[in-house]
Amino acid sequence: MLLYPKDLKEKLEFTRVIDYIREECLSSMGSRYFDDLEIQTRLPVIEQLILETDEYKKAIERGEHLPISNFESITEDVSFLRKEGYVLEIDSIRRIYHIVSIGLELVKYFQEPEKVKFNPLMSGIVGGIIIDRALTTEIDRVLDEEGEVRPDASPELLRISKLIKSRERELDKVFNSELELYKNKGFLVDNAESLRNGRRVLTVAAEHKRKVAGIIHDESSTGKTIYIEPEKVIVLNQEVYNLYAERRHEIYKILRALCGFIRPYGDALLVIQGILVKIDTVRAKARFAYRINACRPYLQEKPVFGFKTAYNPVLLLRNEATGAPVVPFDLELHGNNRILVLSGPNAGGKSVAMKSVGLLQLMIQAGMLVPVNENSRFGIFSKIFVDIGDQQSLEDDLSTYSSHLRNMKVTSEGADRDSLVLIDEFGSGTDPRIGGAIAEAILNDLNHKKAFGVITTHYSNLKYYAFKAQGLVNGSMEFDKQHLMPTFRLQVGKPGSSFAYEIAQKTGLDARIIKYAQHRTGKNEKAIDDMLISLMSEKKEYEDKLASLLEKQDRIDRLISSYEQMSADLEIRRKKIKLEAKEKAAIGTLHEQKEMQKVLKEIRQSKDEEKALQAAIALTSIGEIISMDKKSAEVQIGIINMKVPLIDLVAVKEPIEIRKKSVVTHLAAADRVETRIDIREYTKSDALNMLQSFLDRALINNAHELRIIHGVGTGVMKNEVKKMLRQYKDVKEVWHPEPEQNLILGLKANTSCCLMLRKHRNS
């Protein structure tokens, strides 16, 4: 990320935002994270940072409190701990224990499914904390809740602790006895006792020091008080002193053993610390976002301006104490517009609006939530150039205007379509005509390089250039002409006047001076300014109407597209229903064909005549005798000829009706004979199976004329149909209908064939 100049963050007051966030940090490490906060340019990284902050902010809004508190760095402690045999100070162990304790609390917190559901990102971060229970168990065994070594941390320490208590009770008894004795004798000063060199001593008046047996440890600065350890407590004091020395030695041994136990966990401890720092930084950003009512806007890869109801967070917090309102602004550049030329009166808010754009852009690319409407859109810039304020340099012997030109040189050389350029009072600092001309040339260059930017100016030539050039748009800070006061509202689409004479008149400047100035500038300047404002108003109105028409056209296009899609979907659905119906019919036909073929197979292959006869009877109930001899007869049952013993034949009461041309079968009962089949759009195999079933059913039911619709195509299906028809001896004639007849039927020419079936014998 290129930021120019090097103090850009200070100029846009981004450093002030960082200061506010630092105040929310729980650790010095979290605070240091923001010292060199990186401005990101990769959209996935920015989105991840913003999503984490947004999730934590929502937890704050719900009243959730993640169990994290102040903690200190253990980096140096772990570094020392890595050295074999090194014993940490008890404060260092306390710091380690505190970090481990916070880690355990966070792990426990996210064991609740509800917490994970609402905080998946934080739960994922905490999931990296892995703590061996043996570590916390051992630390708990040695240290108590206050972080002190427990008296029973070892048997030896317990013994020493008990002896100390016993000797201290005895010491208290003897010392108090001596204190009372010498106090009654009047040898002591007002403060009867004190502590010197770790020993309890009597405060004896100097004139009585030889009357008190014991060791002199000290005397007051005036020499009037002597601090004496009574003789009777010297031995007890020494014994207690020695016991405390033993205690310190034993504690050292215990801590040394504890450090040896902790040492292998060094890397894991640093991981826990890193996770706590991560949560600390997210928490700090979320608390700051909650304070300024910031939110997560829409993000996109390409640069764009789409700010809605945007606030400057620094101004918002400054006005918080006074209660002064902060006026939000909208900055949405549509179409090919990329650069806003912002004009208007001094102190009207131009510079604040421009700096706000830069500040919000830095915040979003640093992974922060921003105080805007949630429907705002932010793009990503890879370079930001700023020229704000008086940059006169004594070291480089540069004037204000020279410093501006140097900045413009760097900007024009480095700017591209991924750059954001912010320039305040563009062209000022030198002769207005020359400064305005150079500013226009630079603006033209930036426009050709497709850079984005916000430029503030008073120059009419820059307003006019923005009016006529593609890619630029005028804007102004609204001014209340009636009260001659700025409203601080940003208006995109028309330039603003400086209202210099009106403001001068309001301040009380002599009318003669104002009149003279107006005379010197002439009417043309004011007329041009007014005309430009009028033209821009008309242009804005035209652009608004055009945008409305384009929006309506877009809506119509979407409706047409939607209608076409719906029509296509309906056609597909219709064809699908048709195919499903054909498939269902084909499946039914195939099923019947298989059943019939099964029965025929049983009849033809069965050696059991009784079984065959029963199968034949199951197939049909009435037949016709074709020929007969003494023992048997050849009987035609439907399309089947078979020999049946004479004894098994039974004469029917009524003769077969000749005109029906068929025997009665249960397969055809109550069914209408289909005389037309459409085998288009089927595979060759499925089509032939359907055709075979169709012909068999037609023959069984003595159909007279059939029609087969097979389509044109390559002629393959036509040949296959002919080939199958040749296999049926009952097909008397096959022909293709005339084209006129096909048209009447609604069929394409030569897409079907017709066939005449032979009449059965004796029919």
Secondary structure, DSSP 8 states (H G I E B T S, - for coil): -EEESTTHHHHTTHHHHHHHHHTT-SSHHHHHHTTT------HHHHHHHHHHHHHHHHHHHTT---S-------HHHHHHHTSTT----HHHHHHHHHHHHHHHHHHHHTTSHHHHHH-HHHHHHHTT----HHHHHHHHHHB-TTS-B-TTSSHHHHHHHHHHHHHHHHHHHHHHHHHHHHHHTT-EEEEEEEEETTEEEEEEEGGGGGGS-EEEEEE-TTS-EEEEEEHHHHHHHHHHHHHHHHHHHHHHHHHHHHHHHHGGGHHHHHHHHHHHHHHHHHHHHHHHHHHHT-B--EE-SS--EEEEEE--HHHHHHHHHHT-----EEEE--TT--EEEEE--TTSSHHHHHHHHHHHHHHHHTT--BSS-TT-EE---SEEEEE-S---BTTTTB-HHHHHHHHHHHHHHH--TTEEEEESSTT-SS-HHHHHHHHHHHHHHHHHTT-EEEEE---HHHHHHHHHSTTEEEEEEEEETTTTEEEEEEEESS-----HHHHHHHTT--HHHHHHHHHHHHHHHHHHHHHHHHHHHHHHHHHHHHHHHHHHHHHHHHHHHHHHHHHHHHHHHHHHHHHHHHHHHHHHHHHHHHHHHHHHHHHHH---HHHHHHHHHHH-S--EEEEE-SSEEEEEETTEEEEEEGGG----SS---GGG-S---TTTTT-----EEE-TTS-HHHHHHHHHHHHHHHHHTT--EEEEE---TTSHHHHHHHHHHTT-TTEEEEE---HHHHHHHT--TT-EEEEEE---TT-
